[in-house]
Amino acid sequence: MSDSSLRFDVVTIFPEMFEIIHAGGVVGRALEKQLFTFNTWNPRDFTTDNRKTVDDRAYGGGPGMVMMVEPLEKALSAIKQAHAKAGLVVLLSPQGTTFNQEMALDLLNNEQITLVCGRYEAVDQRFIDRNVDLEISLGDFVLSGGEIAAMAIIDAMARLIPGVLGDKDSALQDSFMDGLLDHPHYTRPENYENSLVPGVLLGGNHAIIEGWRREQSLLATQKSRPDLIEVARKKGLLSKKDELFLKSIRT
């Protein structure tokens, strides 16, 4: 077993949703190998009433309920007592910064991350003001709660931890790692109902194959996400050869 360098603590009223993380696949195997650790904390366990209330009506009126400060803060206090700190505290929220691959890489610099899963209409702003370091959103849409977003973030980050993927180069070849979408992939059979694998992949010339893959990556990105081309250009991720190819497909 290896010593874990990254620990996730998740504050959620539905800890059972996270059982899937242990179920298998890449992330489940990484947990078994202790390449990272993961715990859930239910705010209902830190309430004092018989109903284990974690929400109440919003001051000022309006639809929906608001998650209360005290149970959430007590859950954070328990995390701090268990680990001597709560690390980076992240709230999953529609108001947050949109999560992407660059953020996943940046967050790996933390030894411990607490993910707070919002529910109901909102979380009391005082909890956010007093405790939250960063708000993250998966995109411009609304989920019933932050649990799915938290699982997506854990999955995206865990696969970047050295040793999680079987091939050390797998994560490096993922979409967005160099700012672009991934190139097409093929496997056996070579001929499927007269649909053929591109001949360039069969020749064994790795330099030519890598050149083809780069062009296909640029082509896919220009077609589906031209905004990523502009971002990659501003970051200096495109070579002169890349720019010449992009010019050729635009003319």
Backbone as CSV, one residue per row, in Angstrom:
resi,resn,N_x,N_y,N_z,CA_x,CA_y,CA_z,C_x,C_y,C_z
1,MET,0.832,-1.196,0.000,0.000,0.000,0.000,0.871,1.252,0.000
2,SER,0.379,2.299,-0.680,1.121,3.556,-0.698,0.446,4.557,0.206
3,ASP,1.191,5.488,0.728,0.627,6.536,1.568,-0.193,7.484,0.718
4,SER,-1.393,7.836,1.201,-2.267,8.723,0.454,-1.784,10.152,0.580
5,SER,-1.750,10.860,-0.527,-1.343,12.255,-0.502,-2.522,13.186,-0.724
6,LEU,-3.690,12.636,-1.061,-4.868,13.449,-1.294,-6.046,12.832,-0.558
7,ARG,-6.758,13.675,0.177,-7.907,13.206,0.951,-9.119,14.064,0.613
8,PHE,-10.227,13.407,0.305,-11.487,14.091,0.076,-12.408,13.847,1.265
9,ASP,-13.016,14.912,1.789,-14.091,14.811,2.757,-15.314,15.474,2.142
10,VAL,-16.432,14.773,2.136,-17.636,15.281,1.485,-18.731,15.468,2.515
11,VAL,-19.267,16.672,2.583,-20.380,16.989,3.471,-21.660,16.864,2.664
12,THR,-22.504,15.886,3.023,-23.692,15.590,2.237,-24.782,14.972,3.097
13,ILE,-26.030,15.279,2.796,-27.132,14.642,3.509,-27.522,13.327,2.837
14,PHE,-26.849,12.976,1.747,-27.083,11.716,1.054,-25.766,10.952,0.856
15,PRO,-25.146,10.530,1.944,-23.858,9.819,1.821,-23.968,8.523,1.025
16,GLU,-25.167,7.924,0.997,-25.334,6.665,0.258,-25.097,6.833,-1.233
17,MET,-25.254,8.051,-1.744,-25.016,8.283,-3.167,-23.563,8.021,-3.541
18,PHE,-22.662,8.134,-2.574,-21.235,8.023,-2.868,-20.717,6.594,-2.776
19,GLU,-21.622,5.653,-2.510,-21.203,4.247,-2.489,-20.686,3.800,-3.845
20,ILE,-21.174,4.457,-4.906,-20.744,4.087,-6.253,-19.248,4.315,-6.462
21,ILE,-18.672,5.255,-5.711,-17.241,5.527,-5.840,-16.420,4.303,-5.426
22,HIS,-16.947,3.536,-4.478,-16.242,2.340,-4.010,-16.537,1.123,-4.879
23,ALA,-17.511,1.244,-5.785,-18.052,0.073,-6.473,-17.084,-0.575,-7.449
24,GLY,-16.179,0.176,-8.015,-15.248,-0.406,-8.977,-14.747,0.627,-9.951
25,GLY,-14.212,0.144,-11.067,-13.655,1.053,-12.048,-12.339,1.632,-11.581
26,VAL,-11.860,2.599,-12.318,-10.556,3.201,-12.047,-10.496,3.813,-10.648
27,VAL,-11.522,4.588,-10.289,-11.507,5.286,-9.002,-11.653,4.297,-7.848
28,GLY,-12.516,3.289,-8.009,-12.667,2.286,-6.962,-11.377,1.530,-6.700
29,ARG,-10.669,1.183,-7.775,-9.386,0.480,-7.612,-8.345,1.379,-6.949
30,ALA,-8.386,2.675,-7.288,-7.448,3.612,-6.661,-7.699,3.726,-5.166
31,LEU,-8.961,3.675,-4.758,-9.285,3.690,-3.329,-8.770,2.436,-2.639
32,GLU,-8.937,1.305,-3.295,-8.441,0.049,-2.723,-6.934,0.091,-2.505
33,LYS,-6.236,0.745,-3.420,-4.782,0.857,-3.309,-4.359,2.007,-2.396
34,GLN,-5.347,2.734,-1.878,-5.103,3.878,-0.998,-4.272,4.950,-1.689
35,LEU,-4.511,5.142,-2.979,-3.850,6.224,-3.699,-4.485,7.569,-3.366
36,PHE,-5.696,7.537,-2.846,-6.312,8.698,-2.211,-7.344,8.168,-1.220
37,THR,-7.806,9.011,-0.308,-8.808,8.582,0.665,-10.052,9.445,0.544
38,PHE,-11.150,8.923,1.072,-12.454,9.545,0.853,-13.379,9.239,2.030
39,ASN,-14.034,10.277,2.565,-14.983,10.106,3.667,-16.188,11.005,3.452
40,THR,-17.340,10.563,3.935,-18.533,11.409,3.901,-18.936,11.797,5.320
41,TRP,-19.558,12.971,5.425,-20.008,13.511,6.705,-21.419,14.059,6.515
42,ASN,-22.361,13.520,7.279,-23.757,13.911,7.137,-24.110,15.004,8.140
43,PRO,-24.521,16.195,7.672,-24.894,17.272,8.593,-26.005,16.879,9.556
44,ARG,-26.839,15.905,9.159,-27.918,15.475,10.053,-27.368,14.851,11.340
45,ASP,-26.147,14.331,11.260,-25.534,13.735,12.455,-25.104,14.793,13.459
46,PHE,-25.176,16.055,13.077,-24.718,17.139,13.949,-25.869,18.061,14.339
47,THR,-27.086,17.531,14.287,-28.264,18.280,14.727,-28.667,17.815,16.122
48,THR,-29.552,18.574,16.766,-29.951,18.256,18.146,-31.431,17.930,18.276
49,ASP,-32.215,18.167,17.230,-33.655,17.897,17.314,-33.963,16.485,16.808
50,ASN,-35.128,15.982,17.162,-35.512,14.617,16.802,-35.644,14.430,15.298
51,ARG,-35.995,15.476,14.585,-36.204,15.375,13.133,-34.897,15.521,12.356
52,LYS,-33.821,15.826,13.079,-32.507,16.037,12.440,-32.612,17.068,11.313
53,THR,-33.136,18.216,11.663,-33.427,19.266,10.694,-32.150,19.959,10.220
54,VAL,-32.000,20.076,8.902,-30.835,20.769,8.336,-31.250,21.927,7.436
55,ASP,-32.561,22.207,7.337,-33.030,23.277,6.460,-34.217,23.993,7.101
56,ASP,-34.460,25.205,6.604,-35.586,25.984,7.112,-36.022,26.978,6.043
57,ARG,-37.149,27.662,6.308,-37.671,28.631,5.352,-36.714,29.809,5.202
58,ALA,-36.759,30.427,4.044,-35.898,31.582,3.778,-36.471,32.851,4.397
59,TYR,-35.630,33.618,5.071,-36.047,34.946,5.515,-36.381,35.790,4.285
60,GLY,-37.472,36.557,4.406,-37.886,37.397,3.285,-38.855,36.704,2.354
61,GLY,-39.129,35.412,2.625,-40.071,34.678,1.805,-39.445,34.102,0.552
62,GLY,-40.255,33.484,-0.269,-39.776,32.864,-1.503,-39.889,31.361,-1.442
63,PRO,-39.802,30.721,-2.601,-39.960,29.265,-2.660,-38.730,28.530,-2.153
64,GLY,-38.937,27.275,-1.768,-37.810,26.434,-1.403,-37.301,26.670,0.004
65,MET,-36.409,25.771,0.429,-35.823,25.812,1.763,-34.331,26.132,1.656
66,VAL,-33.770,26.561,2.778,-32.360,26.966,2.814,-31.617,26.097,3.829
67,MET,-30.452,25.587,3.446,-29.643,24.794,4.372,-29.111,25.682,5.493
68,MET,-29.221,25.196,6.708,-28.876,25.973,7.894,-27.362,25.984,8.146
69,VAL,-26.916,27.054,8.794,-25.490,27.227,9.061,-24.961,26.184,10.044
70,GLU,-25.640,26.021,11.174,-25.067,25.274,12.295,-24.712,23.826,11.968
71,PRO,-25.617,23.028,11.372,-25.231,21.644,11.076,-24.038,21.551,10.127
72,LEU,-23.967,22.457,9.155,-22.848,22.451,8.209,-21.541,22.816,8.913
73,GLU,-21.599,23.826,9.777,-20.379,24.234,10.486,-19.916,23.157,11.462
74,LYS,-20.866,22.483,12.094,-20.483,21.409,13.012,-19.848,20.247,12.264
75,ALA,-20.335,19.974,11.055,-19.712,18.933,10.234,-18.280,19.317,9.884
76,LEU,-18.080,20.579,9.529,-16.718,21.055,9.239,-15.823,20.961,10.466
77,SER,-16.370,21.287,11.632,-15.583,21.206,12.868,-15.149,19.774,13.138
78,ALA,-16.042,18.820,12.854,-15.696,17.409,13.054,-14.578,16.975,12.115
79,ILE,-14.616,17.481,10.883,-13.549,17.175,9.927,-12.221,17.741,10.422
80,LYS,-12.257,18.968,10.923,-11.043,19.601,11.440,-10.486,18.829,12.630
81,GLN,-11.362,18.348,13.504,-10.909,17.583,14.668,-10.316,16.242,14.248
82,ALA,-10.893,15.657,13.204,-10.417,14.339,12.750,-9.079,14.424,12.027
83,HIS,-8.860,15.524,11.316,-7.676,15.639,10.466,-6.776,16.819,10.812
84,ALA,-7.115,17.539,11.862,-6.383,18.733,12.291,-6.630,19.928,11.378
85,LYS,-7.395,19.736,10.298,-7.750,20.835,9.403,-8.855,20.359,8.472
86,ALA,-9.518,21.322,7.823,-10.546,20.969,6.834,-10.026,21.207,5.429
87,GLY,-8.777,21.646,5.320,-8.189,21.890,4.012,-8.954,22.942,3.233
88,LEU,-8.925,22.835,1.933,-9.667,23.733,1.060,-11.142,23.366,1.132
89,VAL,-11.992,24.322,1.448,-13.430,24.070,1.551,-14.110,24.553,0.275
90,VAL,-14.715,23.613,-0.441,-15.342,23.899,-1.735,-16.841,23.668,-1.633
91,LEU,-17.616,24.646,-2.063,-19.066,24.490,-2.142,-19.451,24.240,-3.592
92,LEU,-20.211,23.168,-3.836,-20.732,22.908,-5.177,-21.974,23.759,-5.351
93,SER,-21.915,24.689,-6.308,-22.950,25.711,-6.404,-23.094,26.206,-7.826
94,PRO,-24.332,26.496,-8.293,-24.519,27.066,-9.631,-23.834,28.414,-9.797
95,GLN,-23.553,29.081,-8.679,-22.881,30.379,-8.732,-21.368,30.253,-8.825
96,GLY,-20.862,29.039,-8.817,-19.423,28.849,-8.764,-18.715,28.988,-10.090
97,THR,-17.390,28.963,-10.025,-16.539,28.963,-11.213,-16.690,27.618,-11.925
98,THR,-16.794,27.648,-13.246,-17.001,26.420,-14.003,-15.775,25.511,-13.924
99,PHE,-16.008,24.270,-13.542,-14.933,23.295,-13.392,-14.402,22.868,-14.753
100,ASN,-13.077,22.720,-14.851,-12.470,22.230,-16.089,-11.195,21.456,-15.756
101,GLN,-10.539,20.949,-16.784,-9.350,20.112,-16.581,-8.220,20.897,-15.917
102,GLU,-8.066,22.144,-16.287,-7.018,22.972,-15.689,-7.249,23.135,-14.188
103,MET,-8.516,23.307,-13.786,-8.831,23.424,-12.370,-8.566,22.107,-11.647
104,ALA,-8.891,20.986,-12.303,-8.630,19.675,-11.703,-7.147,19.513,-11.389
105,LEU,-6.295,19.901,-12.331,-4.855,19.821,-12.123,-4.401,20.744,-10.997
106,ASP,-4.948,21.950,-10.970,-4.564,22.926,-9.953,-4.974,22.458,-8.552
107,LEU,-6.162,21.860,-8.443,-6.651,21.417,-7.137,-5.818,20.273,-6.567
108,LEU,-5.077,19.573,-7.431,-4.221,18.481,-6.956,-3.089,18.976,-6.057
109,ASN,-2.866,20.271,-6.034,-1.838,20.835,-5.166,-2.255,20.820,-3.701
110,ASN,-3.526,20.493,-3.434,-4.016,20.427,-2.066,-3.884,19.015,-1.518
111,GLU,-3.536,18.909,-0.235,-3.461,17.597,0.404,-4.837,17.128,0.841
112,GLN,-5.732,18.067,1.106,-7.054,17.709,1.590,-8.072,18.714,1.078
113,ILE,-9.203,18.203,0.608,-10.273,19.047,0.076,-11.591,18.616,0.689
114,THR,-12.330,19.566,1.220,-13.678,19.298,1.712,-14.678,19.816,0.698
115,LEU,-15.518,18.917,0.187,-16.547,19.267,-0.787,-17.888,19.326,-0.073
116,VAL,-18.517,20.482,-0.092,-19.812,20.676,0.562,-20.908,20.621,-0.495
117,CYS,-21.813,19.656,-0.356,-22.882,19.468,-1.336,-24.123,20.244,-0.918
118,GLY,-24.404,21.306,-1.642,-25.610,22.073,-1.373,-26.844,21.283,-1.746
119,ARG,-27.956,21.603,-1.104,-29.257,20.999,-1.400,-30.337,22.058,-1.224
120,TYR,-31.539,21.719,-1.600,-32.688,22.608,-1.479,-32.483,23.852,-2.354
121,GLU,-33.084,24.965,-1.938,-33.008,26.173,-2.761,-31.625,26.816,-2.705
122,ALA,-30.984,26.739,-1.534,-29.688,27.418,-1.379,-29.070,27.022,-0.041
123,VAL,-27.847,27.520,0.172,-27.145,27.387,1.450,-27.099,28.767,2.093
124,ASP,-27.335,28.825,3.392,-27.286,30.111,4.109,-25.977,30.825,3.781
125,GLN,-26.082,32.064,3.329,-24.919,32.819,2.883,-23.867,32.970,3.982
126,ARG,-24.308,32.964,5.228,-23.350,33.125,6.330,-22.382,31.940,6.404
127,PHE,-22.868,30.748,6.065,-21.956,29.605,6.016,-20.909,29.815,4.930
128,ILE,-21.356,30.298,3.783,-20.432,30.546,2.666,-19.404,31.591,3.049
129,ASP,-19.882,32.706,3.610,-18.984,33.821,3.966,-17.961,33.401,5.021
130,ARG,-18.359,32.549,5.949,-17.500,32.202,7.084,-16.562,31.033,6.791
131,ASN,-16.904,30.185,5.802,-16.166,28.935,5.686,-15.665,28.546,4.296
132,VAL,-16.321,29.018,3.254,-16.048,28.501,1.910,-14.898,29.251,1.248
133,ASP,-13.938,28.496,0.740,-12.792,29.083,0.029,-13.051,29.220,-1.464
134,LEU,-13.872,28.318,-2.011,-14.069,28.282,-3.455,-15.433,27.681,-3.766
135,GLU,-16.157,28.293,-4.703,-17.409,27.719,-5.200,-17.175,27.201,-6.615
136,ILE,-17.661,25.982,-6.878,-17.457,25.352,-8.178,-18.795,24.895,-8.750
137,SER,-18.946,25.091,-10.057,-20.117,24.634,-10.792,-19.669,23.728,-11.928
138,LEU,-20.504,22.757,-12.302,-20.198,21.929,-13.472,-20.578,22.617,-14.772
139,GLY,-21.437,23.617,-14.706,-21.871,24.293,-15.930,-23.137,25.084,-15.696
140,ASP,-23.653,25.657,-16.752,-24.821,26.528,-16.647,-26.116,25.728,-16.674
141,PHE,-26.284,24.904,-15.658,-27.517,24.153,-15.464,-27.633,23.858,-13.982
142,VAL,-28.825,23.451,-13.546,-29.078,23.251,-12.126,-29.358,21.776,-11.843
143,LEU,-28.652,21.215,-10.852,-28.877,19.861,-10.375,-29.671,19.914,-9.075
144,SER,-30.200,18.776,-8.655,-30.968,18.725,-7.407,-30.079,18.945,-6.189
145,GLY,-28.809,18.695,-6.338,-27.866,18.884,-5.247,-26.445,18.778,-5.749
146,GLY,-25.485,18.964,-4.848,-24.087,18.996,-5.252,-23.407,17.647,-5.320
147,GLU,-24.136,16.566,-5.014,-23.507,15.251,-4.937,-22.936,14.780,-6.269
148,ILE,-23.718,14.910,-7.340,-23.228,14.479,-8.653,-22.013,15.301,-9.065
149,ALA,-22.056,16.598,-8.789,-20.917,17.459,-9.107,-19.688,17.048,-8.306
150,ALA,-19.878,16.733,-7.029,-18.753,16.313,-6.189,-18.132,15.023,-6.711
151,MET,-18.979,14.072,-7.126,-18.465,12.814,-7.668,-17.695,13.040,-8.961
152,ALA,-18.200,13.952,-9.789,-17.500,14.258,-11.043,-16.128,14.857,-10.765
153,ILE,-16.036,15.740,-9.790,-14.761,16.374,-9.451,-13.782,15.342,-8.881
154,ILE,-14.269,14.472,-8.001,-13.414,13.430,-7.430,-12.884,12.519,-8.530
155,ASP,-13.756,12.125,-9.447,-13.349,11.251,-10.542,-12.308,11.929,-11.422
156,ALA,-12.576,13.187,-11.803,-11.661,13.912,-12.690,-10.292,14.100,-12.051
157,MET,-10.265,14.368,-10.750,-8.997,14.577,-10.062,-8.276,13.269,-9.782
158,ALA,-9.042,12.248,-9.380,-8.420,10.978,-8.996,-7.658,10.356,-10.150
159,ARG,-8.180,10.456,-11.374,-7.514,9.825,-12.509,-6.198,10.528,-12.857
160,LEU,-5.964,11.709,-12.292,-4.717,12.433,-12.531,-3.631,12.084,-11.506
161,ILE,-4.019,11.367,-10.455,-3.050,10.980,-9.434,-2.133,9.894,-10.000
162,PRO,-0.814,10.062,-9.890,0.111,9.038,-10.405,-0.210,7.656,-9.853
163,GLY,-0.296,6.682,-10.751,-0.558,5.311,-10.352,-2.010,4.894,-10.451
164,VAL,-2.918,5.852,-10.618,-4.337,5.508,-10.694,-4.662,4.828,-12.019
165,LEU,-4.197,5.390,-13.120,-4.418,4.789,-14.423,-3.333,3.765,-14.710
166,GLY,-3.697,2.715,-15.413,-2.744,1.648,-15.695,-1.558,2.124,-16.508
167,ASP,-1.792,3.006,-17.472,-0.736,3.541,-18.324,-0.461,4.966,-17.883
168,LYS,0.776,5.273,-17.538,1.107,6.605,-17.027,0.837,7.709,-18.033
169,ASP,0.735,7.355,-19.334,0.485,8.370,-20.360,-0.996,8.556,-20.650
170,SER,-1.858,7.726,-20.065,-3.283,7.792,-20.389,-3.875,9.161,-20.078
171,ALA,-3.614,9.674,-18.884,-4.181,10.964,-18.499,-3.629,12.090,-19.366
172,LEU,-2.375,11.963,-19.768,-1.756,13.006,-20.583,-2.406,13.113,-21.951
173,GLN,-3.034,12.023,-22.414,-3.651,12.013,-23.729,-5.143,12.309,-23.686
174,ASP,-5.683,12.582,-22.491,-7.099,12.898,-22.386,-7.431,14.206,-23.085
175,SER,-8.710,14.357,-23.446,-9.175,15.642,-23.943,-8.888,16.732,-22.911
176,PHE,-8.583,17.930,-23.391,-8.372,19.142,-22.595,-7.004,19.214,-21.924
177,MET,-6.234,18.111,-21.886,-4.949,18.174,-21.204,-4.003,19.149,-21.876
178,ASP,-4.093,19.285,-23.212,-3.277,20.283,-23.899,-4.150,21.401,-24.446
179,GLY,-5.341,21.534,-23.871,-6.245,22.601,-24.276,-7.153,22.251,-25.434
180,LEU,-7.007,21.045,-26.009,-7.777,20.646,-27.184,-8.606,19.399,-26.898
181,LEU,-9.551,19.106,-27.800,-10.296,17.860,-27.721,-9.410,16.711,-28.198
182,ASP,-9.791,15.512,-27.811,-8.995,14.338,-28.149,-9.183,13.953,-29.614
183,HIS,-8.220,13.190,-30.144,-8.303,12.665,-31.506,-9.146,11.396,-31.513
184,PRO,-9.611,10.922,-32.680,-10.377,9.673,-32.746,-9.517,8.470,-32.359
185,HIS,-10.179,7.444,-31.822,-9.501,6.209,-31.433,-10.154,5.025,-32.136
186,TYR,-9.361,3.989,-32.421,-9.859,2.794,-33.111,-9.239,1.552,-32.490
187,THR,-9.966,0.432,-32.579,-9.421,-0.855,-32.157,-9.950,-1.937,-33.100
188,ARG,-9.651,-3.186,-32.831,-10.045,-4.283,-33.706,-11.570,-4.414,-33.771
189,PRO,-12.134,-4.849,-34.908,-11.435,-5.302,-36.113,-11.014,-4.143,-37.016
190,GLU,-10.055,-4.423,-37.866,-9.571,-3.410,-38.805,-10.659,-3.011,-39.804
191,ASN,-11.475,-3.965,-40.178,-12.574,-3.720,-41.123,-13.880,-4.148,-40.458
192,TYR,-14.753,-3.182,-40.165,-16.042,-3.496,-39.576,-17.143,-3.069,-40.539
193,GLU,-17.750,-4.059,-41.211,-18.823,-3.823,-42.174,-18.412,-2.748,-43.189
194,ASN,-17.211,-2.920,-43.751,-16.632,-2.024,-44.757,-16.289,-0.626,-44.224
195,SER,-16.301,-0.477,-42.911,-15.818,0.753,-42.290,-14.409,0.469,-41.777
196,LEU,-13.423,1.163,-42.354,-12.014,0.814,-42.129,-11.338,1.734,-41.117
197,VAL,-10.378,1.179,-40.411,-9.476,1.982,-39.580,-8.601,2.811,-40.523
198,PRO,-8.390,4.104,-40.244,-7.520,4.911,-41.108,-6.159,4.258,-41.310
199,GLY,-5.731,4.185,-42.571,-4.498,3.500,-42.912,-3.270,4.031,-42.205
200,VAL,-3.252,5.311,-41.884,-2.082,5.910,-41.243,-1.773,5.230,-39.911
201,LEU,-2.806,4.689,-39.236,-2.611,4.061,-37.933,-2.043,2.656,-38.035
202,LEU,-2.001,2.134,-39.252,-1.550,0.756,-39.454,-0.108,0.664,-39.935
203,GLY,0.494,1.815,-40.251,1.812,1.804,-40.869,2.968,1.627,-39.912
204,GLY,2.762,1.890,-38.619,3.828,1.687,-37.644,4.803,2.836,-37.505
205,ASN,4.607,3.919,-38.282,5.495,5.082,-38.173,4.922,6.017,-37.103
206,HIS,5.533,5.998,-35.933,4.962,6.708,-34.791,4.972,8.225,-34.972
207,ALA,5.957,8.745,-35.639,6.010,10.190,-35.875,4.854,10.630,-36.768
208,ILE,4.594,9.851,-37.816,3.488,10.165,-38.722,2.154,10.011,-37.999
209,ILE,2.042,8.967,-37.173,0.814,8.741,-36.414,0.553,9.898,-35.457
210,GLU,1.576,10.354,-34.747,1.398,11.457,-33.803,1.009,12.743,-34.536
211,GLY,1.596,12.952,-35.724,1.229,14.121,-36.520,-0.227,14.066,-36.947
212,TRP,-0.673,12.887,-37.380,-2.072,12.706,-37.781,-3.011,12.936,-36.594
213,ARG,-2.647,12.393,-35.455,-3.479,12.558,-34.263,-3.583,14.025,-33.843
214,ARG,-2.475,14.740,-33.942,-2.510,16.165,-33.602,-3.448,16.911,-34.553
215,GLU,-3.368,16.621,-35.832,-4.235,17.278,-36.808,-5.701,16.938,-36.545
216,GLN,-5.979,15.676,-36.222,-7.362,15.280,-35.934,-7.879,15.954,-34.668
217,SER,-7.008,16.142,-33.693,-7.374,16.854,-32.471,-7.720,18.313,-32.780
218,LEU,-6.897,18.933,-33.585,-7.157,20.322,-33.999,-8.456,20.410,-34.801
219,LEU,-8.670,19.450,-35.696,-9.861,19.440,-36.525,-11.125,19.299,-35.677
220,ALA,-11.101,18.348,-34.718,-12.255,18.129,-33.853,-12.550,19.358,-32.996
221,THR,-11.486,19.988,-32.502,-11.666,21.164,-31.649,-12.195,22.345,-32.446
222,GLN,-11.639,22.559,-33.644,-12.105,23.654,-34.488,-13.575,23.466,-34.855
223,LYS,-13.982,22.229,-35.052,-15.356,21.943,-35.457,-16.343,22.080,-34.294
224,SER,-15.994,21.510,-33.134,-16.947,21.432,-32.026,-16.764,22.493,-30.952
225,ARG,-15.516,22.909,-30.712,-15.233,23.881,-29.654,-14.202,24.896,-30.115
226,PRO,-14.540,25.737,-31.122,-13.567,26.725,-31.607,-13.086,27.684,-30.523
227,ASP,-13.879,27.831,-29.467,-13.451,28.690,-28.358,-12.183,28.163,-27.705
228,LEU,-12.020,26.813,-27.688,-10.819,26.235,-27.088,-9.576,26.515,-27.921
229,ILE,-9.759,26.646,-29.225,-8.640,27.013,-30.093,-8.102,28.375,-29.704
230,GLU,-9.004,29.311,-29.475,-8.581,30.671,-29.107,-7.885,30.687,-27.752
231,VAL,-8.400,29.897,-26.815,-7.765,29.825,-25.493,-6.368,29.223,-25.613
232,ALA,-6.251,28.132,-26.385,-4.947,27.491,-26.573,-3.966,28.442,-27.243
233,ARG,-4.454,29.229,-28.181,-3.598,30.198,-28.885,-3.076,31.255,-27.911
234,LYS,-3.942,31.763,-27.062,-3.538,32.786,-26.093,-2.533,32.245,-25.077
235,LYS,-2.635,30.949,-24.801,-1.720,30.337,-23.832,-0.428,29.844,-24.478
236,GLY,-0.301,30.052,-25.786,0.913,29.636,-26.481,1.027,28.142,-26.656
237,LEU,-0.111,27.435,-26.716,-0.101,25.976,-26.834,-0.116,25.493,-28.278
238,LEU,-0.227,26.420,-29.223,-0.268,26.040,-30.629,1.064,26.358,-31.299
239,SER,1.576,25.402,-32.055,2.832,25.597,-32.781,2.571,26.248,-34.135
240,LYS,3.640,26.632,-34.818,3.494,27.175,-36.172,2.855,26.138,-37.094
241,LYS,3.236,24.880,-36.891,2.654,23.802,-37.699,1.156,23.675,-37.432
242,ASP,0.761,23.821,-36.168,-0.660,23.794,-35.819,-1.409,24.909,-36.533
243,GLU,-0.836,26.107,-36.508,-1.490,27.260,-37.115,-1.625,27.091,-38.624
244,LEU,-0.610,26.519,-39.256,-0.689,26.273,-40.696,-1.793,25.281,-41.026
245,PHE,-1.933,24.245,-40.197,-2.984,23.268,-40.436,-4.357,23.899,-40.241
246,LEU,-4.516,24.706,-39.183,-5.796,25.364,-38.940,-6.158,26.296,-40.101
247,LYS,-5.154,26.971,-40.632,-5.398,27.853,-41.774,-5.845,27.045,-42.985
248,SER,-5.257,25.870,-43.161,-5.596,25.045,-44.337,-7.025,24.512,-44.273
249,ILE,-7.549,24.248,-43.072,-8.902,23.707,-42.973,-9.952,24.817,-42.992
250,ARG,-9.495,26.054,-42.822,-10.448,27.171,-42.877,-10.593,27.706,-44.290
251,THR,-9.651,27.345,-45.177,-9.688,27.868,-46.546,-10.156,26.822,-47.531
